[in-house]
Amino acid sequence: MNVDTAGLRIIPVSSRALIVEYPDLAAVLAHYPALVAGALTGVDELVPAASTIMVCFNPTVVTAAQLAARIRAIPPLASGTTQFETVTIDVTYDGEDLTAVADMLQVSPDELIRRHTSAKWEVAFVGFAPGFSYCMGDDELFNVPRRPTPRTRIPAGSVALAGTFSAVYPRESPGGWQLLGHTAQQMWSLKRNPPALAQPGRPVRYRAVREQIMVSPEPDPVPDLGDAWCEIVKPGLQMLLQDFGRPGLLGQGVASSGAADRKSMIVANEAASNRPSTAVLEIAGGGAELSFQATTLIAMAGADGPRTVVSATRGELKVPLGTPILVEPGDVLRIGGFTRGLRGYLAVHGGFGIAPILGSLATDTLSGVGPAPLRAGQRLPIGGGSPASVLRPSVGVEPPAAFDETVELRVVLGPRTDWFTPEATKLLTEQDWLVTPQSDRVGIRLEGKTPLERLVTDELPSEGATTGAIQVPSGGQPVLFLPDHPLTGGYPIIGSVVDEDIDRAAQLVPGMHLRFVVTEPFTEL
C-alpha cells in the first residue's frame, strides 16, 4: 500500500512520546514494519493501533522534532502475506449490553449474534492489556460507540464491541466497551508461547455456545524460603512487589508497570544498600505488619506515618524514612496508617528471592502479569549477605504533599487537545480537581466542578497511551493514568503529566486536590 509518509501528521503525546497519524489501519500495518526495521535511534518502543502508531523515545538522545523528520523519511515496506490457522472463540451471548447494542444497530439480539458469529474477523493489533486482541471484521454492521462512562469492573472473558472492533477482556479490568457475552477460553497465559491466544494477522471466529465452565488460573508456585525470609502478617490495604517494570514489551501488549513512585523506590533501595532496580514492597495506605526471620537491613521511603521495629532484645525502634535499620530474627515491623502520602516503599537488603516474570517482579494490577498481591501469612525469601558491613547513613527524603495541599502537576498538551473546546482547555488548568476514591494504580479518577466539553464528538479509534496521560471519557471527568494503565484506549487524551511529576501524582490520596500547569502548548511536529 502507498503511504505518503512525508505528509504524515505527527503530534506529541508527552515529553517522551509522540503519535503518528495514518488514514486507516492498512496504512498503519504498511508503515509499522518499516519503522521497526529502521531501528530509529533513541526510540524505545512502537505501539501500533487502529489508525496511529505511538512512538516512545528517550528525549536525552533525540528530540521530538528530529524524530518526526526521521519517521517521515522512512518509506513503507512491501507487505507480504502469511497464513495462520483460525482461532475459534466459544461465546455464551449473555452480556449486559446485548439487547441495547441490538437496539442501537436496529436488529434483533438473535440477528446480532448470527452476524457476530458469521463475520470474518482478523486480529489487527494487540493493546489495552496483554492478550487483548483488537479484531477487525468484514460486516459493516459492527460500528458501535463506547459507553459514555467506562465500567470500573468488567469480568475476565467478557466478549465486547467498540467502534469497529471486537475483543475479549483477558482478565477483570475497567473498560468502556459494550458487552455481548463471555468465553471460558484464556486469552493470555504465560504457559503458552506466545502467551496471547490471538496474535496480529490471525483469523478469528466467534462460535455461539450455551454454557461454559470458567477455568480458574493456577496458583503461583511457592518459592523456596531458604534460611532467610520474612512473613506478611498484615498486608494493609494493598501490598505488591514492584521494581522498574517491563520496558520494551509494549509491542506484545505488555505494559511496563513498576513502582508508582519510582523516586521513593530508589531512595529506599539506596538506604538498604541495594541497586536502584532491586524489587521492593509497595504498601498502599499503611496498616501493614511484617515478621523477619533473618538478620538484615531494611529501609522505607515514600508515604509517611508511624513505623516501628519491635524487638525482643532491643525494645521498640523507630524507623525514620530513608534510614537503614538492622532487624534480627523474630523482629516485627509495624507500619501504621499513612498520614502523608498514599504509597510507602520497603526495601530489604539483597531484595527478594523470587523468580521474575518476563524479566521483572513488578505486579501489574490491570493485566495480572507478575506476582499476585501479597496476602497475610505469605512468606517471602530475602537476600543474604553481611548487612552490618554495608550500613550507611540516612538518605535525604522529600515527604509527599500534605492532605490539605493543592498539588501542582506540569502538563504537556496533546495529542487530542484539539478535540476539546477552548473553554475546556482553559478549565483543565483554571479549576482544581478532586482525587476520588475510585482511584488506583490504573489511574486517578478526577472530579471537577465543570466537566471538560468535547468539540469533536466522533468516536476516537483506539490509540496508544502513556503513564501520565490525562484521558477524558464522554462524561468530561478526567482520568490520570498511572503505571498499570491500559496500553491503548478510545477516549481522547487532552494532555500528559511530565515524567518528572508522575511520582508526585502517585502519592495523591483520595480527597486531595490537584491543579494542572501547562508547560508546553499543543503543537504539531
Residue pairs with C-beta under 8 A, 6 or more apart in sequence:
1 26
1 27
1 30
1 76
1 79
2 76
3 22
3 27
3 30
3 31
3 75
3 76
5 31
5 71
5 72
5 73
5 74
5 75
5 76
6 72
6 73
8 20
8 21
8 22
8 71
8 72
9 20
9 21
9 524
10 18
10 19
10 20
10 21
10 68
10 71
10 72
10 524
10 525
11 18
11 19
11 21
11 414
11 415
11 522
11 524
11 525
12 18
12 19
12 64
12 412
12 413
12 414
12 415
12 520
12 522
12 523
12 525
13 19
13 54
13 414
13 415
13 464
13 465
13 466
13 469
13 493
13 496
14 412
14 414
14 466
14 468
14 469
14 496
14 497
14 498
14 499
15 59
15 412
15 496
15 498
15 499
15 520
16 56
16 57
16 58
16 59
16 466
16 499
17 54
17 55
17 56
17 57
17 464
17 466
17 496
18 54
18 55
18 57
18 64
18 67
18 68
18 415
18 525
19 52
19 53
19 54
19 55
19 415
19 463
19 464
20 31
20 52
20 53
20 54
20 55
20 71
21 51
21 52
22 28
22 31
22 51
22 52
22 53
23 51
24 51
25 50
25 51
25 124
25 136
27 51
27 76
28 48
28 49
28 50
28 51
28 52
28 53
28 125
29 48
29 79
29 124
30 76
30 77
30 79
31 53
31 74
31 76
32 46
32 48
32 53
33 76
33 77
33 79
34 74
34 75
34 76
34 77
35 46
35 53
35 55
35 71
35 74
36 46
37 77
38 70
38 74
40 55
40 57
40 62
40 67
40 70
40 71
40 74
41 61
41 62
41 70
42 57
42 58
42 61
42 62
42 67
43 55
43 56
43 57
43 62
43 67
44 56
44 57
44 58
44 247
44 248
45 55
45 56
45 247
45 248
45 250
45 251
46 53
46 54
46 55
46 56
46 250
46 251
47 53
47 54
47 56
47 127
47 250
47 251
47 464
47 487
47 488
48 125
48 251
49 125
49 127
49 134
49 461
49 462
49 463
49 464
49 488
50 124
50 125
50 134
50 163
50 165
50 461
50 462
50 463
51 461
51 463
52 461
52 463
52 464
53 464
54 463
54 464
54 465
54 466
55 67
55 71
56 250
56 466
57 64
57 67
62 70
64 525
65 525
68 525
82 201
84 199
84 201
84 202
84 203
85 202
85 203
86 202
86 203
86 204
86 205
87 197
87 198
87 202
87 203
87 204
87 205
88 204
88 205
88 207
89 159
89 168
89 183
89 185
89 198
89 204
89 205
89 206
89 207
90 183
90 184
90 185
90 207
90 208
90 209
90 212
91 116
91 117
91 159
91 180
91 181
91 182
91 183
91 206
91 207
91 208
91 209
92 181
92 182
92 183
92 208
92 209
92 210
92 211
92 212
93 109
93 113
93 116
93 159
93 180
93 181
93 208
94 181
94 182
95 158
95 159
95 160
95 178
95 179
95 180
95 181
95 182
96 179
97 147
97 160
97 178
97 179
97 180
98 109
98 112
98 113
98 179
98 180
98 181
99 109
100 178
101 112
101 144
101 161
101 178
101 180
102 108
102 109
102 111
102 112
104 144
105 112
105 141
105 142
105 144
107 115
107 141
112 180
113 180
113 208
115 139
115 141
115 142
116 142
116 166
116 180
116 206
117 205
117 206
117 207
117 208
118 139
119 137
119 138
119 139
119 142
119 206
120 137
120 138
120 203
120 205
121 135
121 136
121 137
121 138
121 166
121 203
121 204
121 205
121 206
122 135
122 136
122 137
122 201
122 202
122 203
122 204
123 133
123 134
123 135
123 198
123 199
123 200
123 201
123 202
123 204
124 134
124 135
124 136
124 165
124 200
125 133
125 134
125 200
125 488
126 132
126 133
126 134
126 196
126 199
126 200
126 252
126 253
127 134
127 253
127 462
127 464
127 486
127 487
127 488
128 167
128 175
128 253
128 462
128 486
128 487
128 488
128 489
129 169
129 170
129 171
129 173
129 188
129 253
129 255
129 366
129 367
129 486
129 487
130 170
130 188
130 195
130 196
130 252
130 253
130 254
130 255
130 367
130 368
130 369
131 168
131 170
131 186
131 187
131 188
131 195
131 196
131 197
131 198
131 253
131 367
132 167
132 168
132 169
132 170
132 187
132 253
132 486
133 167
133 168
133 187
133 196
133 197
133 198
133 199
133 200
133 204
134 165
134 167
134 462
134 488
135 165
135 166
135 167
135 198
135 204
136 164
136 165
137 164
137 166
142 161
142 164
142 166
143 163
143 164
144 161
144 162
144 163
144 178
145 162
145 163
145 459
146 162
146 163
146 176
146 177
146 178
146 459
146 474
146 490
146 491
147 176
147 177
147 178
148 473
148 474
148 475
149 176
149 473
149 474
149 475
150 174
150 175
150 176
150 473
150 491
151 174
151 175
151 176
152 174
152 438
153 172
153 173
153 174
154 160
154 169
154 172
154 173
154 174
154 175
154 177
154 179
155 169
155 172
155 182
156 169
156 170
156 171
156 172
157 168
157 169
157 182
157 183
157 184
157 185
157 187
157 214
158 168
158 169
158 177
158 179
158 181
158 182
159 166
159 167
159 168
159 179
159 180
159 181
159 182
159 183
159 206
160 166
160 167
160 168
160 169
160 175
160 177
160 178
160 179
160 180
161 177
161 178
161 180
162 176
162 177
162 178
162 462
162 490
163 459
163 461
163 462
163 490
165 462
166 204
166 206
167 177
168 183
168 185
168 187
169 175
169 177
169 187
170 186
170 187
170 188
170 367
170 368
171 188
171 366
171 367
171 368
173 366
173 367
173 442
173 486
174 366
174 442
175 486
176 473
176 490
176 491
182 212
183 212
184 212
184 213
184 214
184 215
185 197
186 197
186 215
186 217
187 196
187 197
187 198
188 195
188 196
188 197
188 367
188 368
189 195
189 197
190 357
190 358
190 369
194 252
195 252
196 252
196 253
198 204
217 368
220 371
220 372
221 355
223 353
223 354
223 355
223 380
223 381
224 353
224 381
225 379
225 380
225 381
226 353
226 381
227 294
227 384
228 293
228 294
228 296
228 381
228 382
228 383
228 384
229 293
229 294
229 379
229 380
229 381
229 382
230 290
230 291
230 292
230 293
230 294
230 348
230 379
230 380
230 382
231 290
231 291
231 293
231 377
231 378
231 379
231 380
232 239
232 288
232 289
232 290
232 374
232 375
232 376
232 377
232 378
232 379
232 380
233 289
233 290
233 291
233 332
233 376
234 287
234 288
234 289
234 376
235 283
235 288
235 373
235 374
235 375
235 376
236 283
236 284
236 285
236 286
236 287
236 288
236 335
237 284
237 285
237 286
237 287
238 282
238 283
238 284
238 285
238 373
239 281
239 282
239 283
239 284
239 288
239 373
239 374
240 281
240 282
240 363
240 365
240 371
240 373
240 374
241 279
241 280
241 281
241 282
241 352
241 354
241 361
241 362
241 363
241 370
241 371
241 374
242 257
242 258
242 259
242 260
242 265
242 279
242 280
242 281
242 282
242 345
242 361
242 362
242 363
243 258
243 259
243 265
243 277
243 278
243 279
243 280
243 360
243 361
243 362
244 256
244 258
244 259
244 262
244 276
244 277
244 360
244 362
245 255
245 256
245 257
245 258
245 259
245 360
245 362
245 364
245 483
246 254
246 255
246 256
246 257
246 258
246 358
246 359
246 360
246 362
246 369
247 256
249 255
249 256
249 358
250 256
250 464
250 487
253 487
254 358
254 367
254 369
255 364
255 366
255 367
255 369
255 483
255 484
255 485
255 486
255 487
256 362
256 467
256 483
257 360
257 362
257 363
257 364
257 367
257 369
257 370
257 483
257 484
258 360
258 362
258 483
259 265
259 280
259 282
259 345
259 362
259 483
260 282
260 343
260 441
260 482
260 483
260 503
260 506
261 302
261 343
261 345
261 503
261 506
261 507
262 502
262 503
263 503
264 301
264 302
264 343
264 344
264 345
264 503
265 276
265 280
265 282
265 301
265 302
265 345
265 347
266 276
267 301
267 302
267 322
267 345
267 395
267 396
267 397
268 280
268 299
268 300
268 301
268 302
268 322
268 345
268 346
268 347
269 275
269 276
269 277
269 278
269 280
269 299
269 347
270 276
270 299
270 395
271 299
271 301
271 322
271 323
271 324
271 347
271 392
271 394
271 395
272 278
272 297
272 298
272 299
272 324
272 347
272 348
272 349
273 297
273 324
273 349
273 387
273 390
273 391
273 392
274 347
274 349
274 350
274 351
278 347
278 350
278 351
279 351
279 352
279 354
279 361
279 362
280 345
280 346
280 347
280 348
281 345
281 346
281 348
281 374
282 343
282 344
282 345
283 303
283 335
283 343
283 344
283 345
283 346
284 342
284 343
285 337
285 338
285 342
286 303
286 305
286 335
286 336
286 337
286 338
286 344
287 335
287 336
287 337
288 335
289 332
289 333
289 334
289 335
290 332
290 333
290 346
291 330
291 331
291 332
291 333
292 298
292 327
292 328
292 329
292 330
292 331
292 332
292 333
292 382
293 329
293 330
294 327
294 329
294 382
294 384
295 326
295 327
295 328
295 329
295 387
296 326
296 327
296 348
296 349
296 350
296 382
296 383
296 384
296 385
296 387
297 324
297 325
297 326
297 327
297 348
297 349
297 387
297 390
297 391
298 309
298 319
298 324
298 325
298 327
298 333
298 346
298 347
298 348
298 349
299 322
299 323
299 324
299 325
299 346
299 347
299 395
300 307
300 319
300 321
300 322
300 335
300 344
300 345
300 346
300 347
301 321
301 322
301 344
301 345
301 347
301 395
301 397
302 321
302 341
302 343
302 344
302 345
302 400
302 507
303 338
303 340
303 341
303 342
303 343
303 344
303 400
303 507
304 321
304 338
304 339
304 340
304 341
304 344
304 399
304 400
305 335
305 336
305 337
305 338
305 339
305 340
305 344
306 334
306 335
306 336
306 337
306 339
307 318
307 319
307 333
307 334
307 335
307 336
308 316
308 317
308 318
308 319
308 333
308 334
309 316
309 317
309 319
309 325
309 327
309 331
309 332
309 333
309 334
310 316
310 331
310 332
310 333
310 334
311 317
311 327
311 328
311 330
311 331
312 330
312 331
313 328
317 325
319 325
319 333
320 394
321 397
321 399
322 394
322 395
322 396
322 397
323 394
323 395
324 349
324 391
324 392
324 394
326 387
326 388
326 391
327 333
333 346
335 344
335 346
338 344
338 509
340 399
340 400
340 401
340 402
340 403
341 399
341 400
341 401
341 507
341 509
342 400
342 506
342 507
342 508
342 509
343 506
343 507
348 382
348 383
349 382
349 383
349 385
349 387
349 390
350 382
350 383
350 384
350 385
351 382
351 383
352 361
352 380
352 381
352 382
352 383
353 380
353 381
353 382
353 383
354 361
354 371
354 380
354 381
357 369
357 370
357 371
358 369
360 370
361 370
361 371
362 370
363 369
363 370
363 371
363 372
363 373
364 370
364 483
364 484
365 373
365 440
365 441
365 442
365 484
366 441
366 442
366 484
366 485
366 486
367 484
374 380
400 504
400 507
401 407
401 504
401 507
401 508
401 512
403 509
403 511
403 512
405 512
406 432
406 512
406 513
406 514
406 515
407 504
407 505
407 508
407 512
407 513
407 514
407 515
408 514
408 515
408 516
408 517
409 497
409 498
409 501
409 504
409 505
409 514
409 515
409 516
409 517
410 497
410 498
410 500
410 501
410 516
410 517
410 518
410 519
411 428
411 429
411 470
411 495
411 496
411 497
411 498
411 516
411 517
411 518
411 519
412 495
412 496
412 498
412 518
412 519
412 520
413 425
413 494
413 495
413 518
413 520
413 521
413 522
414 493
414 495
414 496
414 522
414 523
415 463
415 493
416 460
416 492
416 493
416 494
417 425
417 494
417 495
417 522
418 455
418 456
418 522
419 454
419 455
419 456
419 460
419 492
419 494
420 452
420 453
420 454
420 455
420 472
420 492
420 494
421 453
421 454
421 455
423 453
424 452
424 453
424 454
424 455
424 476
424 494
425 494
425 522
427 448
427 450
427 452
428 452
428 470
428 478
428 494
428 495
428 516
428 518
429 515
429 516
429 517
429 518
431 448
431 449
431 450
431 515
432 448
432 513
432 514
432 515
433 446
433 447
433 448
433 478
433 513
433 514
433 515
433 516
434 446
434 447
434 448
434 511
434 512
434 513
435 444
435 445
435 446
435 508
435 509
435 510
435 511
435 512
435 513
435 514
436 445
436 446
436 447
436 510
437 510
437 511
438 445
439 445
439 508
439 510
440 482
440 484
441 482
441 483
441 484
442 481
442 482
442 484
442 485
442 486
443 471
443 479
443 480
443 481
443 482
443 485
444 479
444 480
444 482
444 505
444 508
445 477
445 479
446 477
446 478
446 479
446 480
446 514
447 477
448 477
448 478
451 475
451 476
451 477
452 472
452 476
452 477
452 478
452 494
453 476
454 472
454 474
454 476
454 492
456 492
459 490
460 490
460 491
460 492
461 490
462 488
462 489
462 490
463 488
463 489
463 490
464 487
464 488
465 471
465 481
465 485
465 486
465 487
465 488
465 489
465 493
466 481
466 496
467 481
467 482
467 483
467 485
467 502
468 480
468 481
468 496
468 497
468 498
468 499
468 501
468 502
468 505
469 480
469 481
469 485
469 493
469 495
469 496
469 497
470 478
470 479
470 480
470 481
470 493
470 494
470 495
470 496
470 497
470 516
471 478
471 479
471 481
471 489
471 491
471 492
471 493
472 478
472 479
472 491
472 492
472 493
472 494
473 479
473 491
474 491
478 494
480 497
480 505
482 502
482 505
482 506
495 516
495 518
495 522
497 505
497 516
498 519
505 514
508 514
